Amino acid sequence: MKCMRPALWLILICLGQLAVAAESAKLPFDTYSGYFVSNRFEPKTPQSFVVIADQKQFDKVFGVAMVMGDKSHRLPKDAFNSNLVVAAIHRGSAIWNFKMEGVSIKDDVVELRYTTTSKKYDSAAFACPLIVSIPKGKYKAVQFIENKKPVKKVELNQSNE
């Protein structure tokens, strides 16, 4: 077997590094419950997708739903020191259930993957949120992937560190 030329080795090494750079990396996340969607936040929109960087902005979108014996997992008081909140909201005459599949980053774009199921009702309207925290970072956008299909890409204008 003949030895490969040094230039060919260099090309192979560079191609291998490009393949690694294109792969996505998993991001840690946490999900939260016990919140309702404000009726002032995009009330006529069937779906909303938001990226929230601070508590003031969060409070414009969500309120705490207080119920006796509530054991909901809520955001810690200092959550926005090191995290962003990413949320998907479905509105209408159905109750939507969300199940997280995972969060990853590829080419500075966060990919939030989840599945949904719904149960329709004739007599009421609902606003059902998926609320997820991810670490702050220099992200270009957040891509929402629902039931294995991209549904919304939210571009980010600023550094989210």
N, C-alpha and C positions, 0 to 999 in steps of 0.2 A: 504494500500500500504506500502510495507516495504521500509526502507531507504536504499539507495545505500551505498555500502562500500566505504570508503575514497579512496582506491586504484583505484576503478572503476571511481570515479569522476576525479581523476588525469589523468587517461588515456583519458577520454573524453575531458578534457581541452586541453591536449597535441595534440590530433587529430584535434581539432578545430583550434589550432594555426598553425598546418601544412597546413591545408586547406587554411587559410588566406595567408600564406607565398607563396603558389603556384599560387595565383591569380596575374594577371598583373595589373599594375598601369599605368594610362594615363600620358603621358609626353606632355608638351606644345611644340608647333612647329610653324614655320612660313615658308611660301613658297616664292620663289623669281623668278623673270622673268627678261628679258632684257639682257640675256647672250647668247653667242654662245659657242659651244664646240671647243676647239683648234684642228686644224687638225693634230697636233703633238701628241695629247693624244690618244693612242690606236686606230689609224685610221682604222685598218683592222678588229677590233672587232665589231660584230653586237650589242653587249650590254656591257656596263661597269657599275660597281657598285663601288662607292668610298665613303670613309669617310675622310673628310678633316679637319685638326686641326688648320691651320694657313693661312694667306693671301697669303704668297708666294706659298704654295702648290695649293691654289685655283686659283691663276693667271696662273699656269701651265696647268690647266684643262679648265678654262673658260676665256673668254674675254667679255668686255662690248659691246653690240650691240647698236650702236647709230643710232636713227631714229628721223626725225623731229617730234616734238610734242609728243615725247616718255614720257609716264607716268608709266614706269615699276617700280615695287617694287623691289628695289635692297638691297643688304646687307648693313647695316650701317658700317661706318668705323671701329668701335670698336667691330664688331660682334664676332671676335674670342677670345675676352677677356673672354667671358662666354659661348660661343656656339661652337658646331661642325657643319659642313655642311655634310649632307648625300645626295648623288646624284645617280640617275639612269639615264642612257643615252641609247637611242635606235638609231641605225644608219641603213641606207638603203634607199630603194626607197619608203618610206612612211613617212608621217607626223604623228607623235605620239602625242596624247593628254593625259595628266596625270590628274587624280583627286584624291586628298588625301582623305583617309578614316580616318586615325588616326595614332598616334604613342603611343606605350606603352612599358613598361619594365617588363620583367618576368625573374627571376633568372639571373639578370645582363645582359640580352640580350635585346637589343632594337628591337622592331618589328615595321617596317615601312610598313603600309598597304595602298595600292593605287590601282586604276583601270586604265586601258589603253584602248584607242581606236585608230585606225589608218586609214589613207586614203592613198591608194597606188597611186604612180605616175610612169609613164614609163620613163620620160625624165630627172629626177633629183635625186640626193642623198641628204639625210638630216641626221643631228645629232640633236636629240631632247632630251633636259634634263629636269629632275625633280630635282629641287634644294630645299632642306629643311634644316632649322637649328633646332637643338635641344640643350638643355642645356648640358654643359660638365658634365661628371660624370665618375664613375669607371665602365665602361661597358666592358664586355668580347667580345661582338660581336654585329653586326647589321644584323638582318635578314630582307631581302627585300621580301615582300609578295605582289605579283602582281596578280590582279584578283583572290584573295583568295587562291593563290598557292605560296608556298615558291619557290623563283627563285634563290636566292644567299644569302649566309651567309658570311659576311666579319668579320674575326676574328681580334680583336684588341690586340696588343702586350703590350701596355703601358697604364698607367693611363691617362685618358682624362680629368682630372680635370683642 
